[in-house]
Amino acid sequence: MPRQERAGSVNGTVPNRRENDRLRAGRKHLTHFEIEKLMAIARKFGRYGHRDATAILITYAHGLRVGELAKLQWTQIDFRRGTIQVGRLKGGTPSTHFMSGRELRALRRLRRENVQSRYLFVGERGELSAAWFRQMFARIGERAKMPFPIHPHMLRHACGYKLANAGKDTRSLQGYLGHRDIRSTAIYTELVPDRFSGWQSEFD
């Protein structure tokens, strides 16, 4: 089934490299508390509040790129073992992650609402694209009155920073995020250890 949207910005135009660089300037991550706020906003507004909040949670908890999120299928979820098979783009290393109880409960509800779907995140016309998530995430950021523009890759960075702050070593973090080059992982482990003191210790 063709994807219902093509990649683009909130207004439907395709951003160029300079625009992407502008959007990604400044702080490159979100805090756990900011993400909780965004999920609460997602649940409150729109027809698909639970779906959208769950997409944010899964992206954050597993450090997904938007393309990886959009491709998730139910065959990658093992409810009995509580795991998710994470496929990586850009030549990254796939891996299997455990999921929290919060994630499993959210996904079970999503499955009940879409018993016929092949993909986790679908709309009225079938599977959703990476563009859907970018647009939805930007709208939620506006509703949340975030003091800066937000983009989905900030969730991947937030995952890396959170795990590094929890004391995970660089090799383990590299495997979790699927980086081919460990130098891509080093940005997270170079942080001052108490930079994010006060964060919750679990994604739950």
Phi, psi and omega in degrees: 000130181293150177289144189276349180224151173258157183299136179186181179275184184300324182271010174093352179271154181272119182289146175271178185298321181296320179293320177299319179297321180295316181295331183264006178287159178079212182297132187256003182224167172247153175275164178303319183291324175295321180292320176300320179296317180295320178294322178296319177296318180300318180293331186279326186246147173091161182289330187244048184300317180293316179302313184293318178295322179294322178298319178296314181300312183294320179299314180293310186296333184242010175057045185277150164277159183298324179294326178291321177297313184298333183271356184298131178241159183295337177294344179273353181256128176244098183293328182293315180273344182072042184232162175228132175272116185260115173271142183246143173270178178058033178071017181288167183271120177291157180203169176249126180248147168282152178247152177283164176300325179298315179297315182298318178297318180296319181288325177298318177295318180298322179294319178298326182281344183222061187294337183265354188280148175272326182260155180293316189246110184228160174240196182296334182255014178111206185300149182257152183264173174299328179298322177303313184293319179301314182292316178299316182295319178295319178298317180295321177300321178293317179297325180281355180057046176297142184283003180208156178296141178245153178219156188301330183294342176296334177289321176296315177297320180300320177299312180299315180295320182295315181291323177296318180293335178280359176096011179291138181285164187298319181296317179297319180294322177300316180294321182295317182273350176076024180291135172288318185252124182296340177295334176290335181274334188299334182299332181278322185276354177275000182291152169299131188306325185261018184301322181249036179302141183102348177292152174293147184281345181231156176293338174292000000 
